[in-house]
Amino acid sequence: MTPTNVEHLKSYAVRWNNLYPLDRWYRRKYNIGFGTAAHRELCQINILLEYMEEVLFRESEALHLNGIENEKELKDGIWIKERINTAEEDELFVGLSNIDLTTIQY
């Protein structure tokens, strides 16, 4: 059976979104339709840069909010916190424990 034009369009849309996963995020953010003139003028590198900027600002905000929370806890007398990710910390400890200190040159 020969694929229809609709099947070709679906296949094209799937390939496009697999190739450029941030494209849909950007189009949703700015309300740009797929395949429109505005969409065809977009540069995928600029989309990537905008996404990276967005992630960096979120990380910076989270770091800042975490710092404020830590400050509040210190003012409240909370100096020692319970371990949150013990498996990750244990893995790090095992890795550090296996370092041969005799190989370190001063």
Residue pairs with C-beta under 8 A, 6 or more apart in sequence:
3 11
13 34
16 23
16 34
17 23
17 24
20 44
20 47
22 44
22 47
22 48
22 51
23 42
23 44
23 47
25 47
25 51
26 32
26 42
26 47
26 50
26 51
27 33
27 34
27 39
32 38
32 39
32 42
33 39
73 81
83 89
